[in-house]
Amino acid sequence: MATVLICRRFPRLSRVTTLSTTAKCKAESGSSKSGQKREENPETANVRIEPAATIQLLNPLDYRVSYNPSAYAKSRAASQQPAAGNSGQALADTFTSPGTTHVPHAVGTASSQALPPLRKALPKPRSKPLLSQTISACFSAAQGRQEAEKEKAERHDSKEDPRVFQRGRPEYRSLSYDKSEPIETLPLEEGDSVLHSVAVCKGSQSPGAIADYFCKLSRLPAEHRAALLSDPRFNTLCRCTVKNLGSLGTSDLIEVLKACVRLVLPPTHPLLNACENEFCRRAWDMKLAELLLVADCWRCLERSVPSYLSILFSYANVRWKDLTLPQFVQLVYIIGEGRRSPADLVQKVESMILKHLDSFTLEEVGAICLGLFKSLSGVSDHVMRKIADRVTLQMEDMSTYALVNVLKMLRYARLDHLPLLKELGKVIPARIPTINIQGIMHITLSCSSLHYFDEGVMTAVAMSLPSKVSYCRSKDAAKFLWSFGCLDYEPPNEEEFYSGLIKQMHTKLHEFRKFPEHLLTGLLGLAFVKRFPEELIDYALRDEFVRKTRDSKYELKKDLFTLSRSVEIECPSYQGSRLPPQFYHEITELALNFAEQEIYVRSEIVEAMSLLESMLGGPEYVKNHMILPHTRSSDLEVHLAMDGHPIPFNLKDPIADKKLKDIGVSLTDDLMTQLITGTFNGRSPVEVENKARTPARERGEEACTPRAGDCAMLSGGTLITDARLQVEPKSGRCLEASSLASNPQPLGVKLAIQVSNRNHYCYCSKRLLGLHRLKRRQLQLLGYVVVELPFWEWFPLLKRTRLEKLSYLHYKVFDPALLSRAS
């Protein structure tokens, strides 16, 4: 049996606050006589698997080829088509160059087998190979059945599943094209006869005959329809049809279009170009049902027709009062598939939803939500709450697909409907094992987007995912990692869960070149739960990948910033790629500018800052800034000595002050005399100013002491401090960090006070979200003690008296446990 030498490199994963790894070689023996022991390390964290050479049988008995099909059909082939062409050559090119679809396969082995010692070859009975072949065939058949069942469970048609609602009412038969409608198959002889007639007549057929020919040919067996595209006689029929489209009646023209759907013509086929132009020309003379049917056919053909849809929407707007319930639902479906929301229909759509809400079937409710979601149609909270109210009452009777569509719209509208979310926690966990991977992803993403944590739902997702992880696209894997990290939840099977998703991220690495946002989404989700896959991080921080992020439709600089800074803090031994200093400077400036405009000015932060300054003795004892700009939230920093006294540290740079404002030289009589007479007494203006400023400085020091009323109300006199002990920086050129370094402070504790709000926590919970958990973890790594002013305590106090707020802050800042923790 032939052998091959395979060298494989496995990914490295860091689980803790360092990326250091240890070598691990995993040897597996395939022979029961070898006597070698299998060595396994059950820990997957902090393990670096070095390249290992293994001798592997090309066809071992337990060799497994795992088929990895796409879980979902691809999206529409093209969003834009070239203009119509009438040349015969263009038509021929369309038929004679059909595209092929490549189906990816993932090939793996269950184990590696070592060759037995070399022995003298002996003749083998002929029955042995037959037996081996029989066993292999049995294994292959069993594996094929398992893979087929697995593929069936994950099958999802992105074009047909959204149309399930059309089966609920007979009225949809006149508004949509039904592929499941039985059609009498045309005998091959009759099909040849039609093509022969086309060749003989050479384009002189009547319009009625042309429509009849198309309908007949579209009824040929499926395997013979594909051959028509390369038949010259069919090309002749298409060219003849293009010339005579204007002579066809509307019903005949629609029949030709439906025949094109059955024949699966390419979206850019010249005949379809001509049909679109003709339908646009006569649209205002057609009925609404006909327009909706034609639009549905375009969807089945995967052809983008923005001009036709614009006419359809204008037509519907004019005749809005005549719309029936099925016509309205079909119109919303078409709006969604067109990915464009007509602005003049938004209000009318809302009113129609409220009018028919109780009459919609549950599948129609799901279809409406999907149409609104795909077209990015914003609806009012009132309408969405009405929809959510109905879904909550009938969720058990609703299909999972329709329910997922409702969740998509809730996520887009950012609507917190607690009754629906609670009911979801009761209904959906039992369904999770039967849902395809994309549906599970949308359920998980909806929970994380709404900041709603339900342990039952998340655990059910985590337990079912490992067996389905091979079906994850790059987007799915990234969204799963983000969702679990955002909610800061590590499931019971966390190692299996995360290792499977990280492995899938490696498998889908090629997709991140086109969708870089997905890689950053997944890596941030991992960072939230202290997982840092070194090789993926190194790839994401390379110059080549950073350049690709600039072409994304999303702003990814902040995500790169957060990821890179987190790696620096939590993984000090990391030796991979890093972002350039200029990138850090640029994003830091953006973050600080945003904070000054949107964060520092929030009332709850301003109030806490003001009270702390008054309580501690002045602005030099507290600083409102972002200690970690990459976490995008502010901190109130306070320094305390080991005896509990506050330490002044917020010392402004005199050089910076001079750049921003006048030096403030006093205009004295002596100076005026010098200016008028032009004489100089040997003293510089700055020296004069320094002399004049001395009393002012002393008055300022006295002003820095706490107000008597604030200090008197605090027991123990802890806050009575002498601000005159404040040390001035010796060098005016020092920045803030160097000022602190040049003036060593007494050993103490640095407090990072967090004025949190509801958006930092899970919905209706005191559970911190992943980003804010990451921030607090990193502050502690940098030596800070985190002090929480949670919103459920601080916000109610904002309405209370000043003394109550000061008492609360004193309790938080001067907690003896903080100093003991620091020591």
C-alpha positions in Angstrom: 0.0 0.0 0.0 1.4 3.4 -0.9 2.2 5.9 1.8 2.6 9.7 1.9 4.4 11.9 4.3 2.1 14.7 5.5 3.3 17.8 7.5 0.5 19.6 9.3 0.6 22.8 11.4 -2.1 23.2 13.9 -3.4 26.6 15.3 -2.2 28.0 18.6 -4.5 29.2 21.2 -3.9 31.3 24.3 -6.6 31.2 27.0 -5.0 33.3 29.8 -3.3 36.6 30.0 -0.3 35.5 28.0 0.3 34.0 24.6 3.2 31.8 25.6 2.7 28.3 24.3 4.2 24.9 25.0 5.0 22.3 22.4 2.8 19.3 22.2 3.3 16.4 19.9 0.4 14.0 19.5 1.3 10.5 18.3 -1.4 8.0 17.5 -0.7 4.4 16.6 -2.9 2.5 14.1 -1.5 -0.9 14.8 -2.6 -3.0 17.7 0.7 -4.9 17.7 3.0 -1.8 17.9 2.7 -1.6 21.7 3.0 2.2 21.6 0.9 4.3 23.9 -1.3 7.1 22.7 -0.4 10.4 24.3 -3.0 13.0 24.7 -3.2 16.3 26.6 -6.8 17.0 27.5 -6.1 20.7 27.9 -6.5 22.7 24.8 -5.6 26.1 26.4 -2.1 27.4 26.3 -1.1 24.7 23.9 1.1 25.2 20.8 1.2 22.2 18.5 4.4 22.2 16.6 4.6 20.9 13.0 4.5 17.1 13.2 5.3 14.6 10.5 3.2 11.5 10.3 3.2 8.6 8.0 -0.4 8.2 6.9 -1.9 5.4 4.8 -3.5 6.6 1.7 -6.5 4.3 2.2 -6.8 3.2 5.8 -9.8 1.2 6.8 -11.3 4.0 8.9 -10.5 6.7 6.4 -13.4 9.3 6.4 -14.2 11.9 3.8 -16.4 14.4 5.5 -18.5 16.4 3.0 -18.9 20.0 4.0 -21.7 21.5 2.0 -22.8 25.1 2.0 -25.6 25.4 4.6 -27.3 28.0 2.5 -27.8 28.8 -1.1 -25.7 31.7 -2.5 -27.3 35.1 -2.9 -28.4 36.5 -6.1 -25.9 36.1 -8.9 -25.6 39.8 -9.8 -27.1 43.0 -8.6 -26.7 44.7 -12.0 -27.0 43.4 -15.5 -25.6 44.9 -18.7 -27.9 46.6 -21.2 -29.9 44.6 -23.6 -28.2 43.4 -26.8 -29.8 42.2 -29.9 -26.8 40.7 -31.7 -26.9 37.0 -32.5 -23.3 36.6 -31.3 -24.2 37.9 -27.8 -27.1 35.5 -27.7 -24.9 32.6 -28.7 -22.3 33.5 -26.2 -24.9 33.4 -23.5 -25.9 29.8 -24.3 -22.6 28.3 -25.2 -20.7 29.3 -22.1 -22.7 28.0 -19.1 -21.2 28.5 -15.7 -20.3 25.7 -13.3 -20.6 25.6 -9.6 -17.8 24.4 -7.5 -18.8 22.6 -4.3 -16.1 22.7 -1.6 -15.1 19.5 0.2 -13.3 19.1 3.4 -11.2 16.0 3.5 -10.0 14.6 6.9 -9.0 11.4 8.5 -10.3 9.9 11.7 -6.8 8.9 12.7 -3.2 8.5 11.4 -1.9 5.0 11.2 1.7 4.0 11.4 3.1 1.3 9.1 3.9 -2.0 10.7 7.4 -3.3 10.6 8.6 -4.4 7.2 8.2 -8.2 6.7 8.6 -10.6 3.9 5.8 -10.3 1.5 3.6 -13.3 1.2 1.0 -14.1 -1.4 -2.5 -13.3 -0.3 -5.7 -15.1 -1.1 -7.8 -13.3 -3.8 -10.8 -13.2 -1.4 -9.0 -10.9 0.9 -9.2 -7.8 -1.4 -12.8 -8.6 -2.1 -13.6 -8.7 1.6 -11.7 -5.5 2.1 -13.6 -3.9 -0.7 -16.9 -5.1 0.7 -16.1 -3.7 4.2 -15.0 -0.4 2.7 -18.1 -0.2 0.6 -20.2 -0.9 3.7 -18.4 1.9 5.6 -18.8 4.2 2.6 -22.5 3.5 2.3 -23.1 4.0 6.0 -21.1 7.2 6.0 -22.9 8.4 2.9 -26.3 7.9 4.6 -25.1 9.8 7.7 -23.8 12.6 5.6 -27.0 12.7 3.5 -29.1 12.9 6.7 -26.9 15.6 8.1 -27.0 17.5 4.8 -30.8 17.2 4.7 -31.0 18.5 8.3 -29.0 21.6 7.3 -30.6 22.2 3.9 -31.8 25.8 3.5 -33.0 27.5 0.3 -32.6 31.2 0.6 -35.0 31.7 -2.4 -37.8 29.3 -1.5 -38.0 29.4 2.3 -39.1 33.1 2.3 -42.0 32.1 0.0 -43.6 29.6 2.4 -46.2 32.2 3.3 -47.6 31.9 -0.2 -48.9 28.4 0.5 -51.3 29.7 3.1 -53.9 31.4 0.8 -55.1 30.4 -2.7 -55.0 34.0 -3.8 -51.2 33.9 -4.0 -51.4 31.6 -7.1 -52.3 34.6 -9.2 -49.6 36.8 -7.6 -46.6 34.6 -7.6 -44.9 31.8 -9.6 -45.3 28.5 -7.9 -42.4 26.1 -8.8 -44.2 23.3 -7.1 -47.1 23.4 -9.4 -47.3 20.1 -11.4 -46.7 20.5 -15.1 -47.4 17.9 -17.7 -44.0 16.8 -19.2 -43.6 17.2 -22.9 -42.4 14.1 -24.8 -39.0 14.5 -26.4 -40.4 13.9 -29.9 -42.7 16.8 -29.6 -39.9 19.0 -28.3 -37.8 18.1 -31.4 -40.8 18.9 -33.5 -41.1 22.3 -32.1 -37.4 23.0 -32.7 -37.7 21.7 -36.2 -40.5 24.1 -36.9 -38.4 27.0 -35.6 -35.6 26.0 -37.9 -37.9 25.7 -40.9 -39.8 28.9 -40.4 -36.6 30.9 -39.6 -38.3 33.5 -37.4 -41.5 33.9 -39.3 -43.7 32.5 -36.6 -46.7 34.4 -35.3 -46.6 36.0 -31.8 -49.1 33.4 -30.6 -47.0 30.5 -31.9 -43.9 31.9 -30.3 -45.5 32.0 -26.9 -46.8 28.4 -27.4 -43.3 27.2 -28.5 -41.8 28.6 -25.3 -44.4 27.1 -23.1 -44.0 23.7 -24.7 -40.2 23.7 -24.5 -40.3 24.7 -20.8 -42.2 21.4 -20.2 -39.4 19.2 -21.3 -37.7 17.0 -18.7 -35.3 19.0 -16.6 -32.2 17.2 -17.9 -33.1 18.1 -21.5 -34.0 21.8 -20.7 -30.4 22.5 -19.9 -29.3 21.3 -23.3 -31.6 23.8 -25.0 -29.3 26.7 -24.0 -26.6 25.5 -26.4 -29.1 24.5 -29.2 -28.9 26.9 -32.2 -32.5 26.4 -33.0 -33.4 27.6 -29.5 -31.2 30.7 -30.1 -33.2 31.3 -33.2 -36.4 31.2 -31.3 -35.1 33.6 -28.7 -34.1 36.1 -31.4 -37.5 35.8 -33.0 -39.1 36.4 -29.7 -37.1 39.6 -29.1 -38.2 41.0 -32.4 -41.9 40.2 -31.7 -42.2 41.1 -28.0 -44.2 44.3 -28.8 -46.8 42.2 -30.7 -47.4 39.8 -27.8 -50.4 40.3 -25.6 -49.7 40.9 -21.9 -50.9 37.4 -20.9 -48.7 35.8 -23.6 -45.7 37.9 -22.5 -46.2 36.7 -18.9 -46.3 33.1 -20.1 -43.0 33.6 -21.9 -41.5 35.0 -18.7 -42.8 32.0 -16.7 -41.4 29.7 -19.3 -38.0 31.4 -18.9 -38.2 30.7 -15.2 -38.8 26.9 -15.9 -35.9 27.0 -18.4 -33.6 28.6 -15.8 -32.3 31.2 -18.2 -29.2 33.1 -16.9 -30.1 36.5 -15.3 -28.1 38.4 -18.0 -29.8 36.6 -21.0 -30.6 39.1 -23.8 -34.1 37.8 -24.0 -34.7 38.8 -20.3 -33.2 42.3 -21.1 -35.8 42.7 -23.8 -38.6 41.4 -21.6 -37.8 43.8 -18.8 -37.8 46.8 -21.2 -41.2 45.7 -22.6 -42.8 45.2 -19.1 -41.5 48.6 -18.0 -43.1 50.1 -21.2 -46.6 48.7 -20.6 -46.6 48.5 -16.8 -49.2 51.3 -16.3 -51.6 49.4 -18.5 -51.4 46.2 -16.5 -53.2 45.1 -13.4 -51.6 45.1 -10.0 -51.8 41.3 -9.7 -50.0 41.0 -13.1 -47.3 43.4 -11.9 -46.7 41.4 -8.7 -46.6 38.1 -10.7 -43.9 39.5 -13.0 -41.9 40.9 -10.1 -42.0 37.4 -8.5 -40.8 35.9 -11.7 -37.8 38.3 -11.8 -37.0 37.1 -8.2 -37.1 33.5 -9.3 -34.7 34.3 -12.1 -32.4 36.1 -9.6 -32.4 39.2 -11.8 -32.2 42.7 -10.4 -34.8 45.0 -12.0 -34.6 48.3 -10.1 -36.4 50.2 -12.9 -39.3 47.8 -13.0 -39.6 47.9 -9.2 -39.7 51.6 -9.1 -42.7 51.6 -11.5 -44.4 48.9 -9.4 -44.0 50.9 -6.2 -45.3 54.0 -7.9 -48.3 52.0 -9.3 -49.0 50.6 -5.8 -48.8 54.0 -4.2 -51.4 55.4 -6.6 -53.8 52.5 -6.1 -53.0 51.8 -2.5 -56.6 51.7 -1.3 -57.4 48.9 -3.7 -54.7 46.5 -2.3 -56.0 43.3 -0.9 -54.4 41.6 2.1 -52.5 39.0 -0.1 -51.4 41.7 -2.5 -50.0 43.8 0.4 -48.0 40.9 1.8 -46.7 40.0 -1.6 -45.7 43.6 -2.2 -43.8 43.7 1.1 -42.0 40.5 0.1 -41.0 42.1 -3.2 -39.8 45.2 -1.4 -37.6 43.1 0.8 -36.2 41.0 -2.1 -35.4 44.2 -3.9 -33.4 45.5 -0.9 -34.9 48.9 -1.3 -37.5 50.7 0.8 -39.6 53.3 -1.1 -39.8 56.3 1.2 -43.3 57.3 0.1 -44.8 54.0 1.2 -43.4 53.7 4.7 -46.4 55.4 6.5 -48.9 53.4 4.3 -47.2 50.2 5.1 -47.4 50.9 8.8 -51.1 51.7 8.6 -51.8 48.6 6.5 -50.0 46.4 9.1 -52.1 47.7 11.9 -55.3 47.3 9.8 -54.7 43.6 9.0 -52.5 42.5 11.9 -55.1 40.2 13.4 -56.0 38.7 10.0 -52.4 37.9 9.0 -51.3 34.3 9.3 -48.2 33.7 11.4 -46.2 33.0 8.3 -47.4 36.2 6.8 -46.3 38.1 9.9 -42.8 36.5 9.5 -42.8 37.4 5.8 -43.6 41.0 6.5 -40.9 41.3 9.2 -38.4 39.7 6.8 -39.4 42.2 4.0 -39.0 45.1 6.3 -35.6 43.8 7.6 -34.1 43.2 4.1 -35.2 46.6 2.8 -34.0 48.3 6.0 -37.4 49.8 6.4 -37.7 51.6 9.7 -41.1 51.2 11.4 -42.3 52.9 14.6 -41.9 51.2 17.9 -45.7 51.2 18.2 -46.1 49.0 15.2 -43.3 46.7 16.2 -44.7 46.3 19.7 -48.1 45.4 18.2 -46.4 42.7 16.1 -44.4 41.4 19.1 -47.6 41.3 21.2 -49.2 39.0 18.7 -46.2 36.8 18.3 -45.8 36.4 22.1 -49.3 35.0 22.3 -48.9 32.5 19.5 -45.2 31.7 19.5 -45.7 28.0 20.1 -47.8 27.7 16.9 -45.3 29.8 14.8 -42.7 28.1 12.6 -39.1 28.7 13.6 -38.3 30.4 10.3 -41.1 32.9 10.8 -40.1 33.5 14.4 -36.4 34.1 13.4 -37.6 36.7 10.9 -39.5 38.5 13.7 -36.4 38.5 15.8 -34.4 40.0 12.9 -36.7 42.9 12.8 -36.7 43.3 16.6 -33.0 43.4 16.5 -33.0 46.0 13.7 -35.5 48.2 15.5 -33.6 47.7 18.8 -36.9 47.0 20.5 -36.9 45.6 24.1 -40.0 43.5 24.3 -39.6 41.6 27.5 -42.7 39.4 27.2 -41.6 38.1 23.8 -38.0 37.5 25.0 -39.3 35.6 28.1 -41.6 33.5 25.9 -38.6 32.8 23.5 -36.7 31.4 26.5 -39.5 28.9 27.0 -40.2 27.9 23.4 -36.9 28.0 21.5 -34.4 25.8 23.5 -36.2 22.6 22.7 -36.2 23.5 19.0 -32.5 24.4 18.8 -31.3 20.9 17.8 -33.6 20.9 14.8 -32.8 24.4 13.5 -30.2 24.9 10.8 -27.0 26.7 11.7 -28.0 30.1 10.2 -31.3 30.1 12.1 -29.4 29.4 15.3 -27.0 32.2 14.6 -29.8 34.7 14.1 -31.4 33.7 17.4 -28.2 34.0 19.3 -27.3 37.3 17.6 -30.8 38.7 18.4 -30.3 38.0 22.1 -26.8 39.6 22.2 -27.9 42.6 20.1 -30.7 43.2 22.5 -28.4 42.6 25.4 -30.8 39.9 26.7 -29.2 37.0 28.5 -31.2 33.7 28.8 -29.0 30.9 30.0 -31.4 28.3 28.8 -31.2 29.6 25.2 -27.4 30.1 25.2 -26.7 26.7 26.7 -29.0 25.0 24.2 -27.1 26.8 21.4 -23.7 25.8 22.8 -24.6 22.2 23.3 -25.9 21.8 19.7 -23.2 23.8 17.9 -20.2 21.4 18.0 -22.0 18.8 15.8 -23.0 21.5 13.3 -19.9 23.8 13.4 -18.7 22.5 10.0 -21.7 24.2 8.4 -20.7 27.7 9.8 -19.8 30.3 7.3 -17.2 32.8 8.4 -20.0 35.1 9.3 -21.8 32.5 11.4 -18.7 31.6 13.4 -17.9 35.2 14.0 -21.4 36.1 15.1 -21.5 33.1 17.5 -18.2 34.2 19.1 -19.4 37.8 19.3 -22.7 36.9 20.9 -21.3 34.7 23.6 -18.5 37.1 24.3 -20.9 40.1 24.3 -23.1 38.4 26.9 -19.9 37.3 28.8 -21.1 33.7 28.9 -18.9 30.6 28.8 -21.1 27.5 28.5 -20.6 24.2 30.3 -18.9 22.7 27.2 -16.8 25.9 26.7 -13.6 24.1 25.5 -15.4 22.0 22.9 -17.5 25.0 21.9 -14.7 27.5 21.5 -12.2 25.1 20.0 -14.6 24.1 17.3 -15.4 27.7 16.4 -11.8 28.7 16.4 -10.9 25.8 14.1 -13.7 26.8 11.8 -12.3 30.4 11.7 -9.0 28.9 10.5 -10.9 26.8 7.9 -12.7 29.9 6.6 -9.6 32.2 6.7 -9.9 32.7 2.9 -13.3 34.3 3.4 -12.0 37.0 5.7 -10.1 38.5 2.8 -13.4 39.5 1.3 -15.2 40.1 4.6 -12.6 41.4 7.1 -15.2 42.6 9.5 -16.1 39.0 10.4 -12.6 38.2 11.5 -12.5 41.2 13.8 -16.0 40.5 15.1 -15.0 36.9 16.1 -11.7 37.9 17.6 -13.3 40.7 19.8 -15.8 38.2 21.0 -13.0 35.9 22.0 -11.1 38.7 23.7 -14.1 39.5 25.8 -13.8 36.0 27.4 -10.0 36.0 27.6 -9.2 33.9 24.6 -6.6 35.1 22.2 -5.8 32.8 19.2 -2.3 33.9 18.3 -2.2 33.1 14.7 -5.5 34.7 13.9 -4.5 37.8 15.8 -1.2 38.0 14.0 -3.1 37.7 10.7 -5.6 40.4 11.7 -2.9 42.9 12.6 -0.8 42.5 9.5 -0.4 45.5 7.2 -2.1 43.6 4.4 -5.2 42.8 6.4 -5.4 46.3 7.8 -5.4 47.7 4.3 -8.3 45.3 3.4 -10.3 46.7 6.2 -10.3 50.1 4.6 -12.3 48.7 1.7 -15.0 47.4 4.0 -18.4 49.2 4.1 -18.0 49.2 7.9 -15.7 51.4 10.0 -13.2 48.8 11.5 -10.5 51.1 12.9 -12.0 51.1 16.3 -12.2 47.3 16.4 -8.6 47.0 15.3 -7.7 49.5 18.0 -9.6 47.6 20.7 -8.2 44.2 19.7 -4.5 45.4 19.5 -4.6 47.2 22.8 -6.2 44.3 24.5 -3.5 42.0 23.2 -0.8 44.3 24.5 -2.3 44.5 28.0 -3.4 40.9 28.4 -0.8 39.1 26.4 2.6 40.8 27.1 4.6 37.9 25.6 2.8 38.3 22.2 5.5 38.6 19.4 3.3 38.8 16.4 2.2 41.7 14.1 1.2 45.0 15.7 -0.4 48.2 14.5 1.8 51.2 13.8 2.1 54.0 16.3 0.5 56.5 13.9 -2.6 54.3 13.8 -2.8 54.4 17.6 -2.4 58.1 17.7 -5.1 58.7 15.1 -7.7 56.5 16.7 -6.9 57.7 20.2 -7.5 61.3 19.0 -10.9 60.2 17.5 -11.9 58.5 20.7 -10.9 61.4 22.9 -12.8 63.9 20.7 -15.8 61.7 20.8 -15.6 61.4 24.6 -15.3 65.2 25.1 -18.5 65.7 23.0 -20.6 62.7 24.1 -19.3 61.0 27.2 -17.7 63.5 29.6 -20.7 65.8 29.4 -23.3 63.3 30.6 -25.1 64.5 33.6 -24.4 61.5 35.8 -20.7 61.8 35.1 -20.5 65.6 35.5 -22.4 65.4 38.8 -20.0 62.8 40.2 -17.0 64.7 39.0 -18.1 67.9 40.6 -18.9 66.3 43.9 -15.6 64.4 44.0 -13.7 67.6 43.4 -15.5 69.3 46.3 -15.1 66.3 48.5 -11.4 65.6 47.8 -10.1 69.2 47.8 -10.0 70.4 44.2 -9.7 69.3 40.5 -6.1 68.1 41.0 -7.4 65.2 43.1 -9.7 63.7 40.4 -9.5 63.4 36.6 -12.3 62.6 34.2 -10.8 60.8 31.3 -10.5 57.5 29.5 -7.7 55.4 31.1 -8.3 52.9 28.3 -9.4 54.7 25.2 -9.9 51.5 23.3 -12.8 50.6 25.6 -14.7 53.7 24.6 -15.9 54.7 28.1 -14.8 57.2 30.7 -13.2 56.8 34.2 -13.0 59.1 37.2 -9.5 58.5 38.4 -8.5 59.1 42.1 -5.3 58.4 43.9 -5.2 57.6 47.6 -2.2 57.2 49.9 -2.0 54.1 52.2 -3.3 56.2 55.1 -6.4 57.1 53.1 -5.6 60.6 52.2 -6.1 61.7 48.6 -3.0 62.4 46.5 -3.0 65.3 44.0 -1.9 64.0 40.6 -4.0 65.9 38.0 -1.3 68.5 37.5 -1.6 70.5 34.2 1.4 71.1 32.0 2.4 74.8 32.1 3.7 74.6 28.6 0.4 73.3 27.3 -1.4 76.1 29.2 0.7 78.7 27.5 -0.1 77.4 24.1 -3.8 77.6 24.8 -4.1 80.9 26.6 -2.3 84.1 27.4 0.6 84.1 29.9 -1.2 86.7 31.9 1.5 89.3 32.4 0.2 92.1 34.8 0.3 95.6 33.4 2.2 97.5 36.2 3.3 101.2 36.4 6.9 100.0 36.2 6.2 98.0 33.0 4.3 100.9 31.4 7.2 103.3 32.1 9.6 100.8 30.4 7.3 100.6 27.4 6.9 104.4 27.0 10.5 105.4 27.7 12.1 102.3 26.1 14.3 101.7 29.2 14.9 98.3 30.9 15.4 97.8 34.6 17.0 94.4 34.3 13.9 92.5 35.3 12.0 90.4 32.8 8.2 90.6 32.4 7.9 87.0 33.5 9.8 87.7 36.8 7.5 90.7 37.4 4.5 88.4 36.8 5.8 85.7 39.0 6.1 88.2 41.8 2.6 89.5 41.2 1.3 85.9 41.0 2.6 84.7 44.4 -0.4 86.1 46.5 -2.8 84.7 43.9 -1.3 81.3 44.2 -1.6 81.3 47.9 -5.2 82.3 47.6 -5.7 79.5 45.1 -4.3 77.0 47.5 -6.7 78.1 50.2 -9.5 77.8 47.7 -8.6 74.2 47.0 -9.5 73.0 50.5 -12.8 71.3 50.9 -15.8 73.3 51.8 -16.5 73.4 55.5 -20.0 72.0 55.1 -18.8 69.1 53.0 -16.1 68.1 55.4 -18.2 68.6 58.6 -20.8 66.2 57.5 -18.2 63.4 57.0 -17.3 61.5 60.1 -13.7 61.0 61.3 -12.3 64.0 59.5 -10.8 61.8 56.8 -11.3 64.3 54.1 -9.6 67.3 55.9 -6.4 67.6 53.9 -3.8 70.3 53.5 -3.7 71.2 49.9 -0.5 73.3 50.5 1.4 70.0 50.6 0.8 69.8 46.8 4.1 69.6 44.9 4.6 71.8 41.9 6.4 70.1 38.9 10.0 71.2 38.7 10.2 71.2 34.9 7.5 72.9 32.8 8.3 70.8 29.8 7.2 67.5 31.4 4.0 65.8 30.2 1.6 64.4 32.7 3.2 61.0 33.0 6.7 62.5 33.3 5.5 65.0 35.9 4.3 62.1 38.1 7.6 60.3 37.6 9.7 63.3 38.5 7.6 63.8 41.7 7.4 60.4 43.3 4.2 60.0 45.2 3.6 58.0 48.3 2.7 54.4 47.7 -1.1 54.1 47.6 -3.9 52.9 45.5 -5.2 54.2 42.1 -9.0 54.1 41.8 -10.8 53.9 38.5 -14.4 54.9 39.4 -16.9 53.6 36.9 -20.1 55.7 36.4 -22.0 53.0 34.6 -25.4 53.1 32.8 -27.9 50.6 31.6 -26.1 50.0 28.3 -23.2 48.5 30.2 -25.3 45.6 31.5 -27.5 42.9 30.1 -31.1 43.9 29.8 -33.0 43.9 33.1 -29.9 42.4 34.7 -26.9 43.3 36.8 -24.7 41.2 34.5 -21.9 43.2 32.8 -21.5 43.0 29.1 -18.4 41.5 27.6 -16.7 44.8 26.6 -17.1 46.3 30.1 -16.0 43.1 31.8 -12.9 43.3 29.6 -12.3 46.9 30.6 -12.5 46.2 34.3 -10.2 43.2 33.9 -7.6 45.2 32.0 -7.8 48.1 34.6 -6.9 45.6 37.3 -4.0 44.3 35.2 -2.7 47.9 35.0 -2.8 48.2 38.8 -6.1 50.1 39.2 -8.8 49.3 41.8 -12.2 49.4 40.1 -14.9 51.2 42.1 -18.4 50.9 40.7 -21.1 53.5 40.8 -23.8 51.2 39.3 -26.8 52.9 37.7 -29.3 51.3 40.0 -27.6 53.1 42.9 -26.2 56.3 41.5 -29.1 57.4 39.2 -31.8 57.5 41.9 -29.3 59.5 44.1 -29.1 62.2 41.4 -32.6 63.3 42.6 -31.5 63.4 46.3 -29.8 66.0 48.4 -26.2 67.0 48.0 -25.2 65.6 51.4 -26.7 62.2 50.5 -24.7 62.1 47.3 -21.5 63.1 49.1 -22.1 60.5 51.8 -22.5 57.9 49.1 -19.3 58.9 47.3 -17.4 59.0 50.6 -18.5 55.5 51.3 -17.4 54.3 47.9 -14.0 56.1 47.7 -12.8 55.6 51.3 -13.9 52.0 51.7 -11.2 50.4 54.0 -11.4 47.3 51.9 -9.9 49.2 48.9 -6.7 50.0 50.8 -6.4 46.5 52.2 -6.8 45.1 48.7 -4.1 47.4 47.4 -1.7 46.4 50.2 
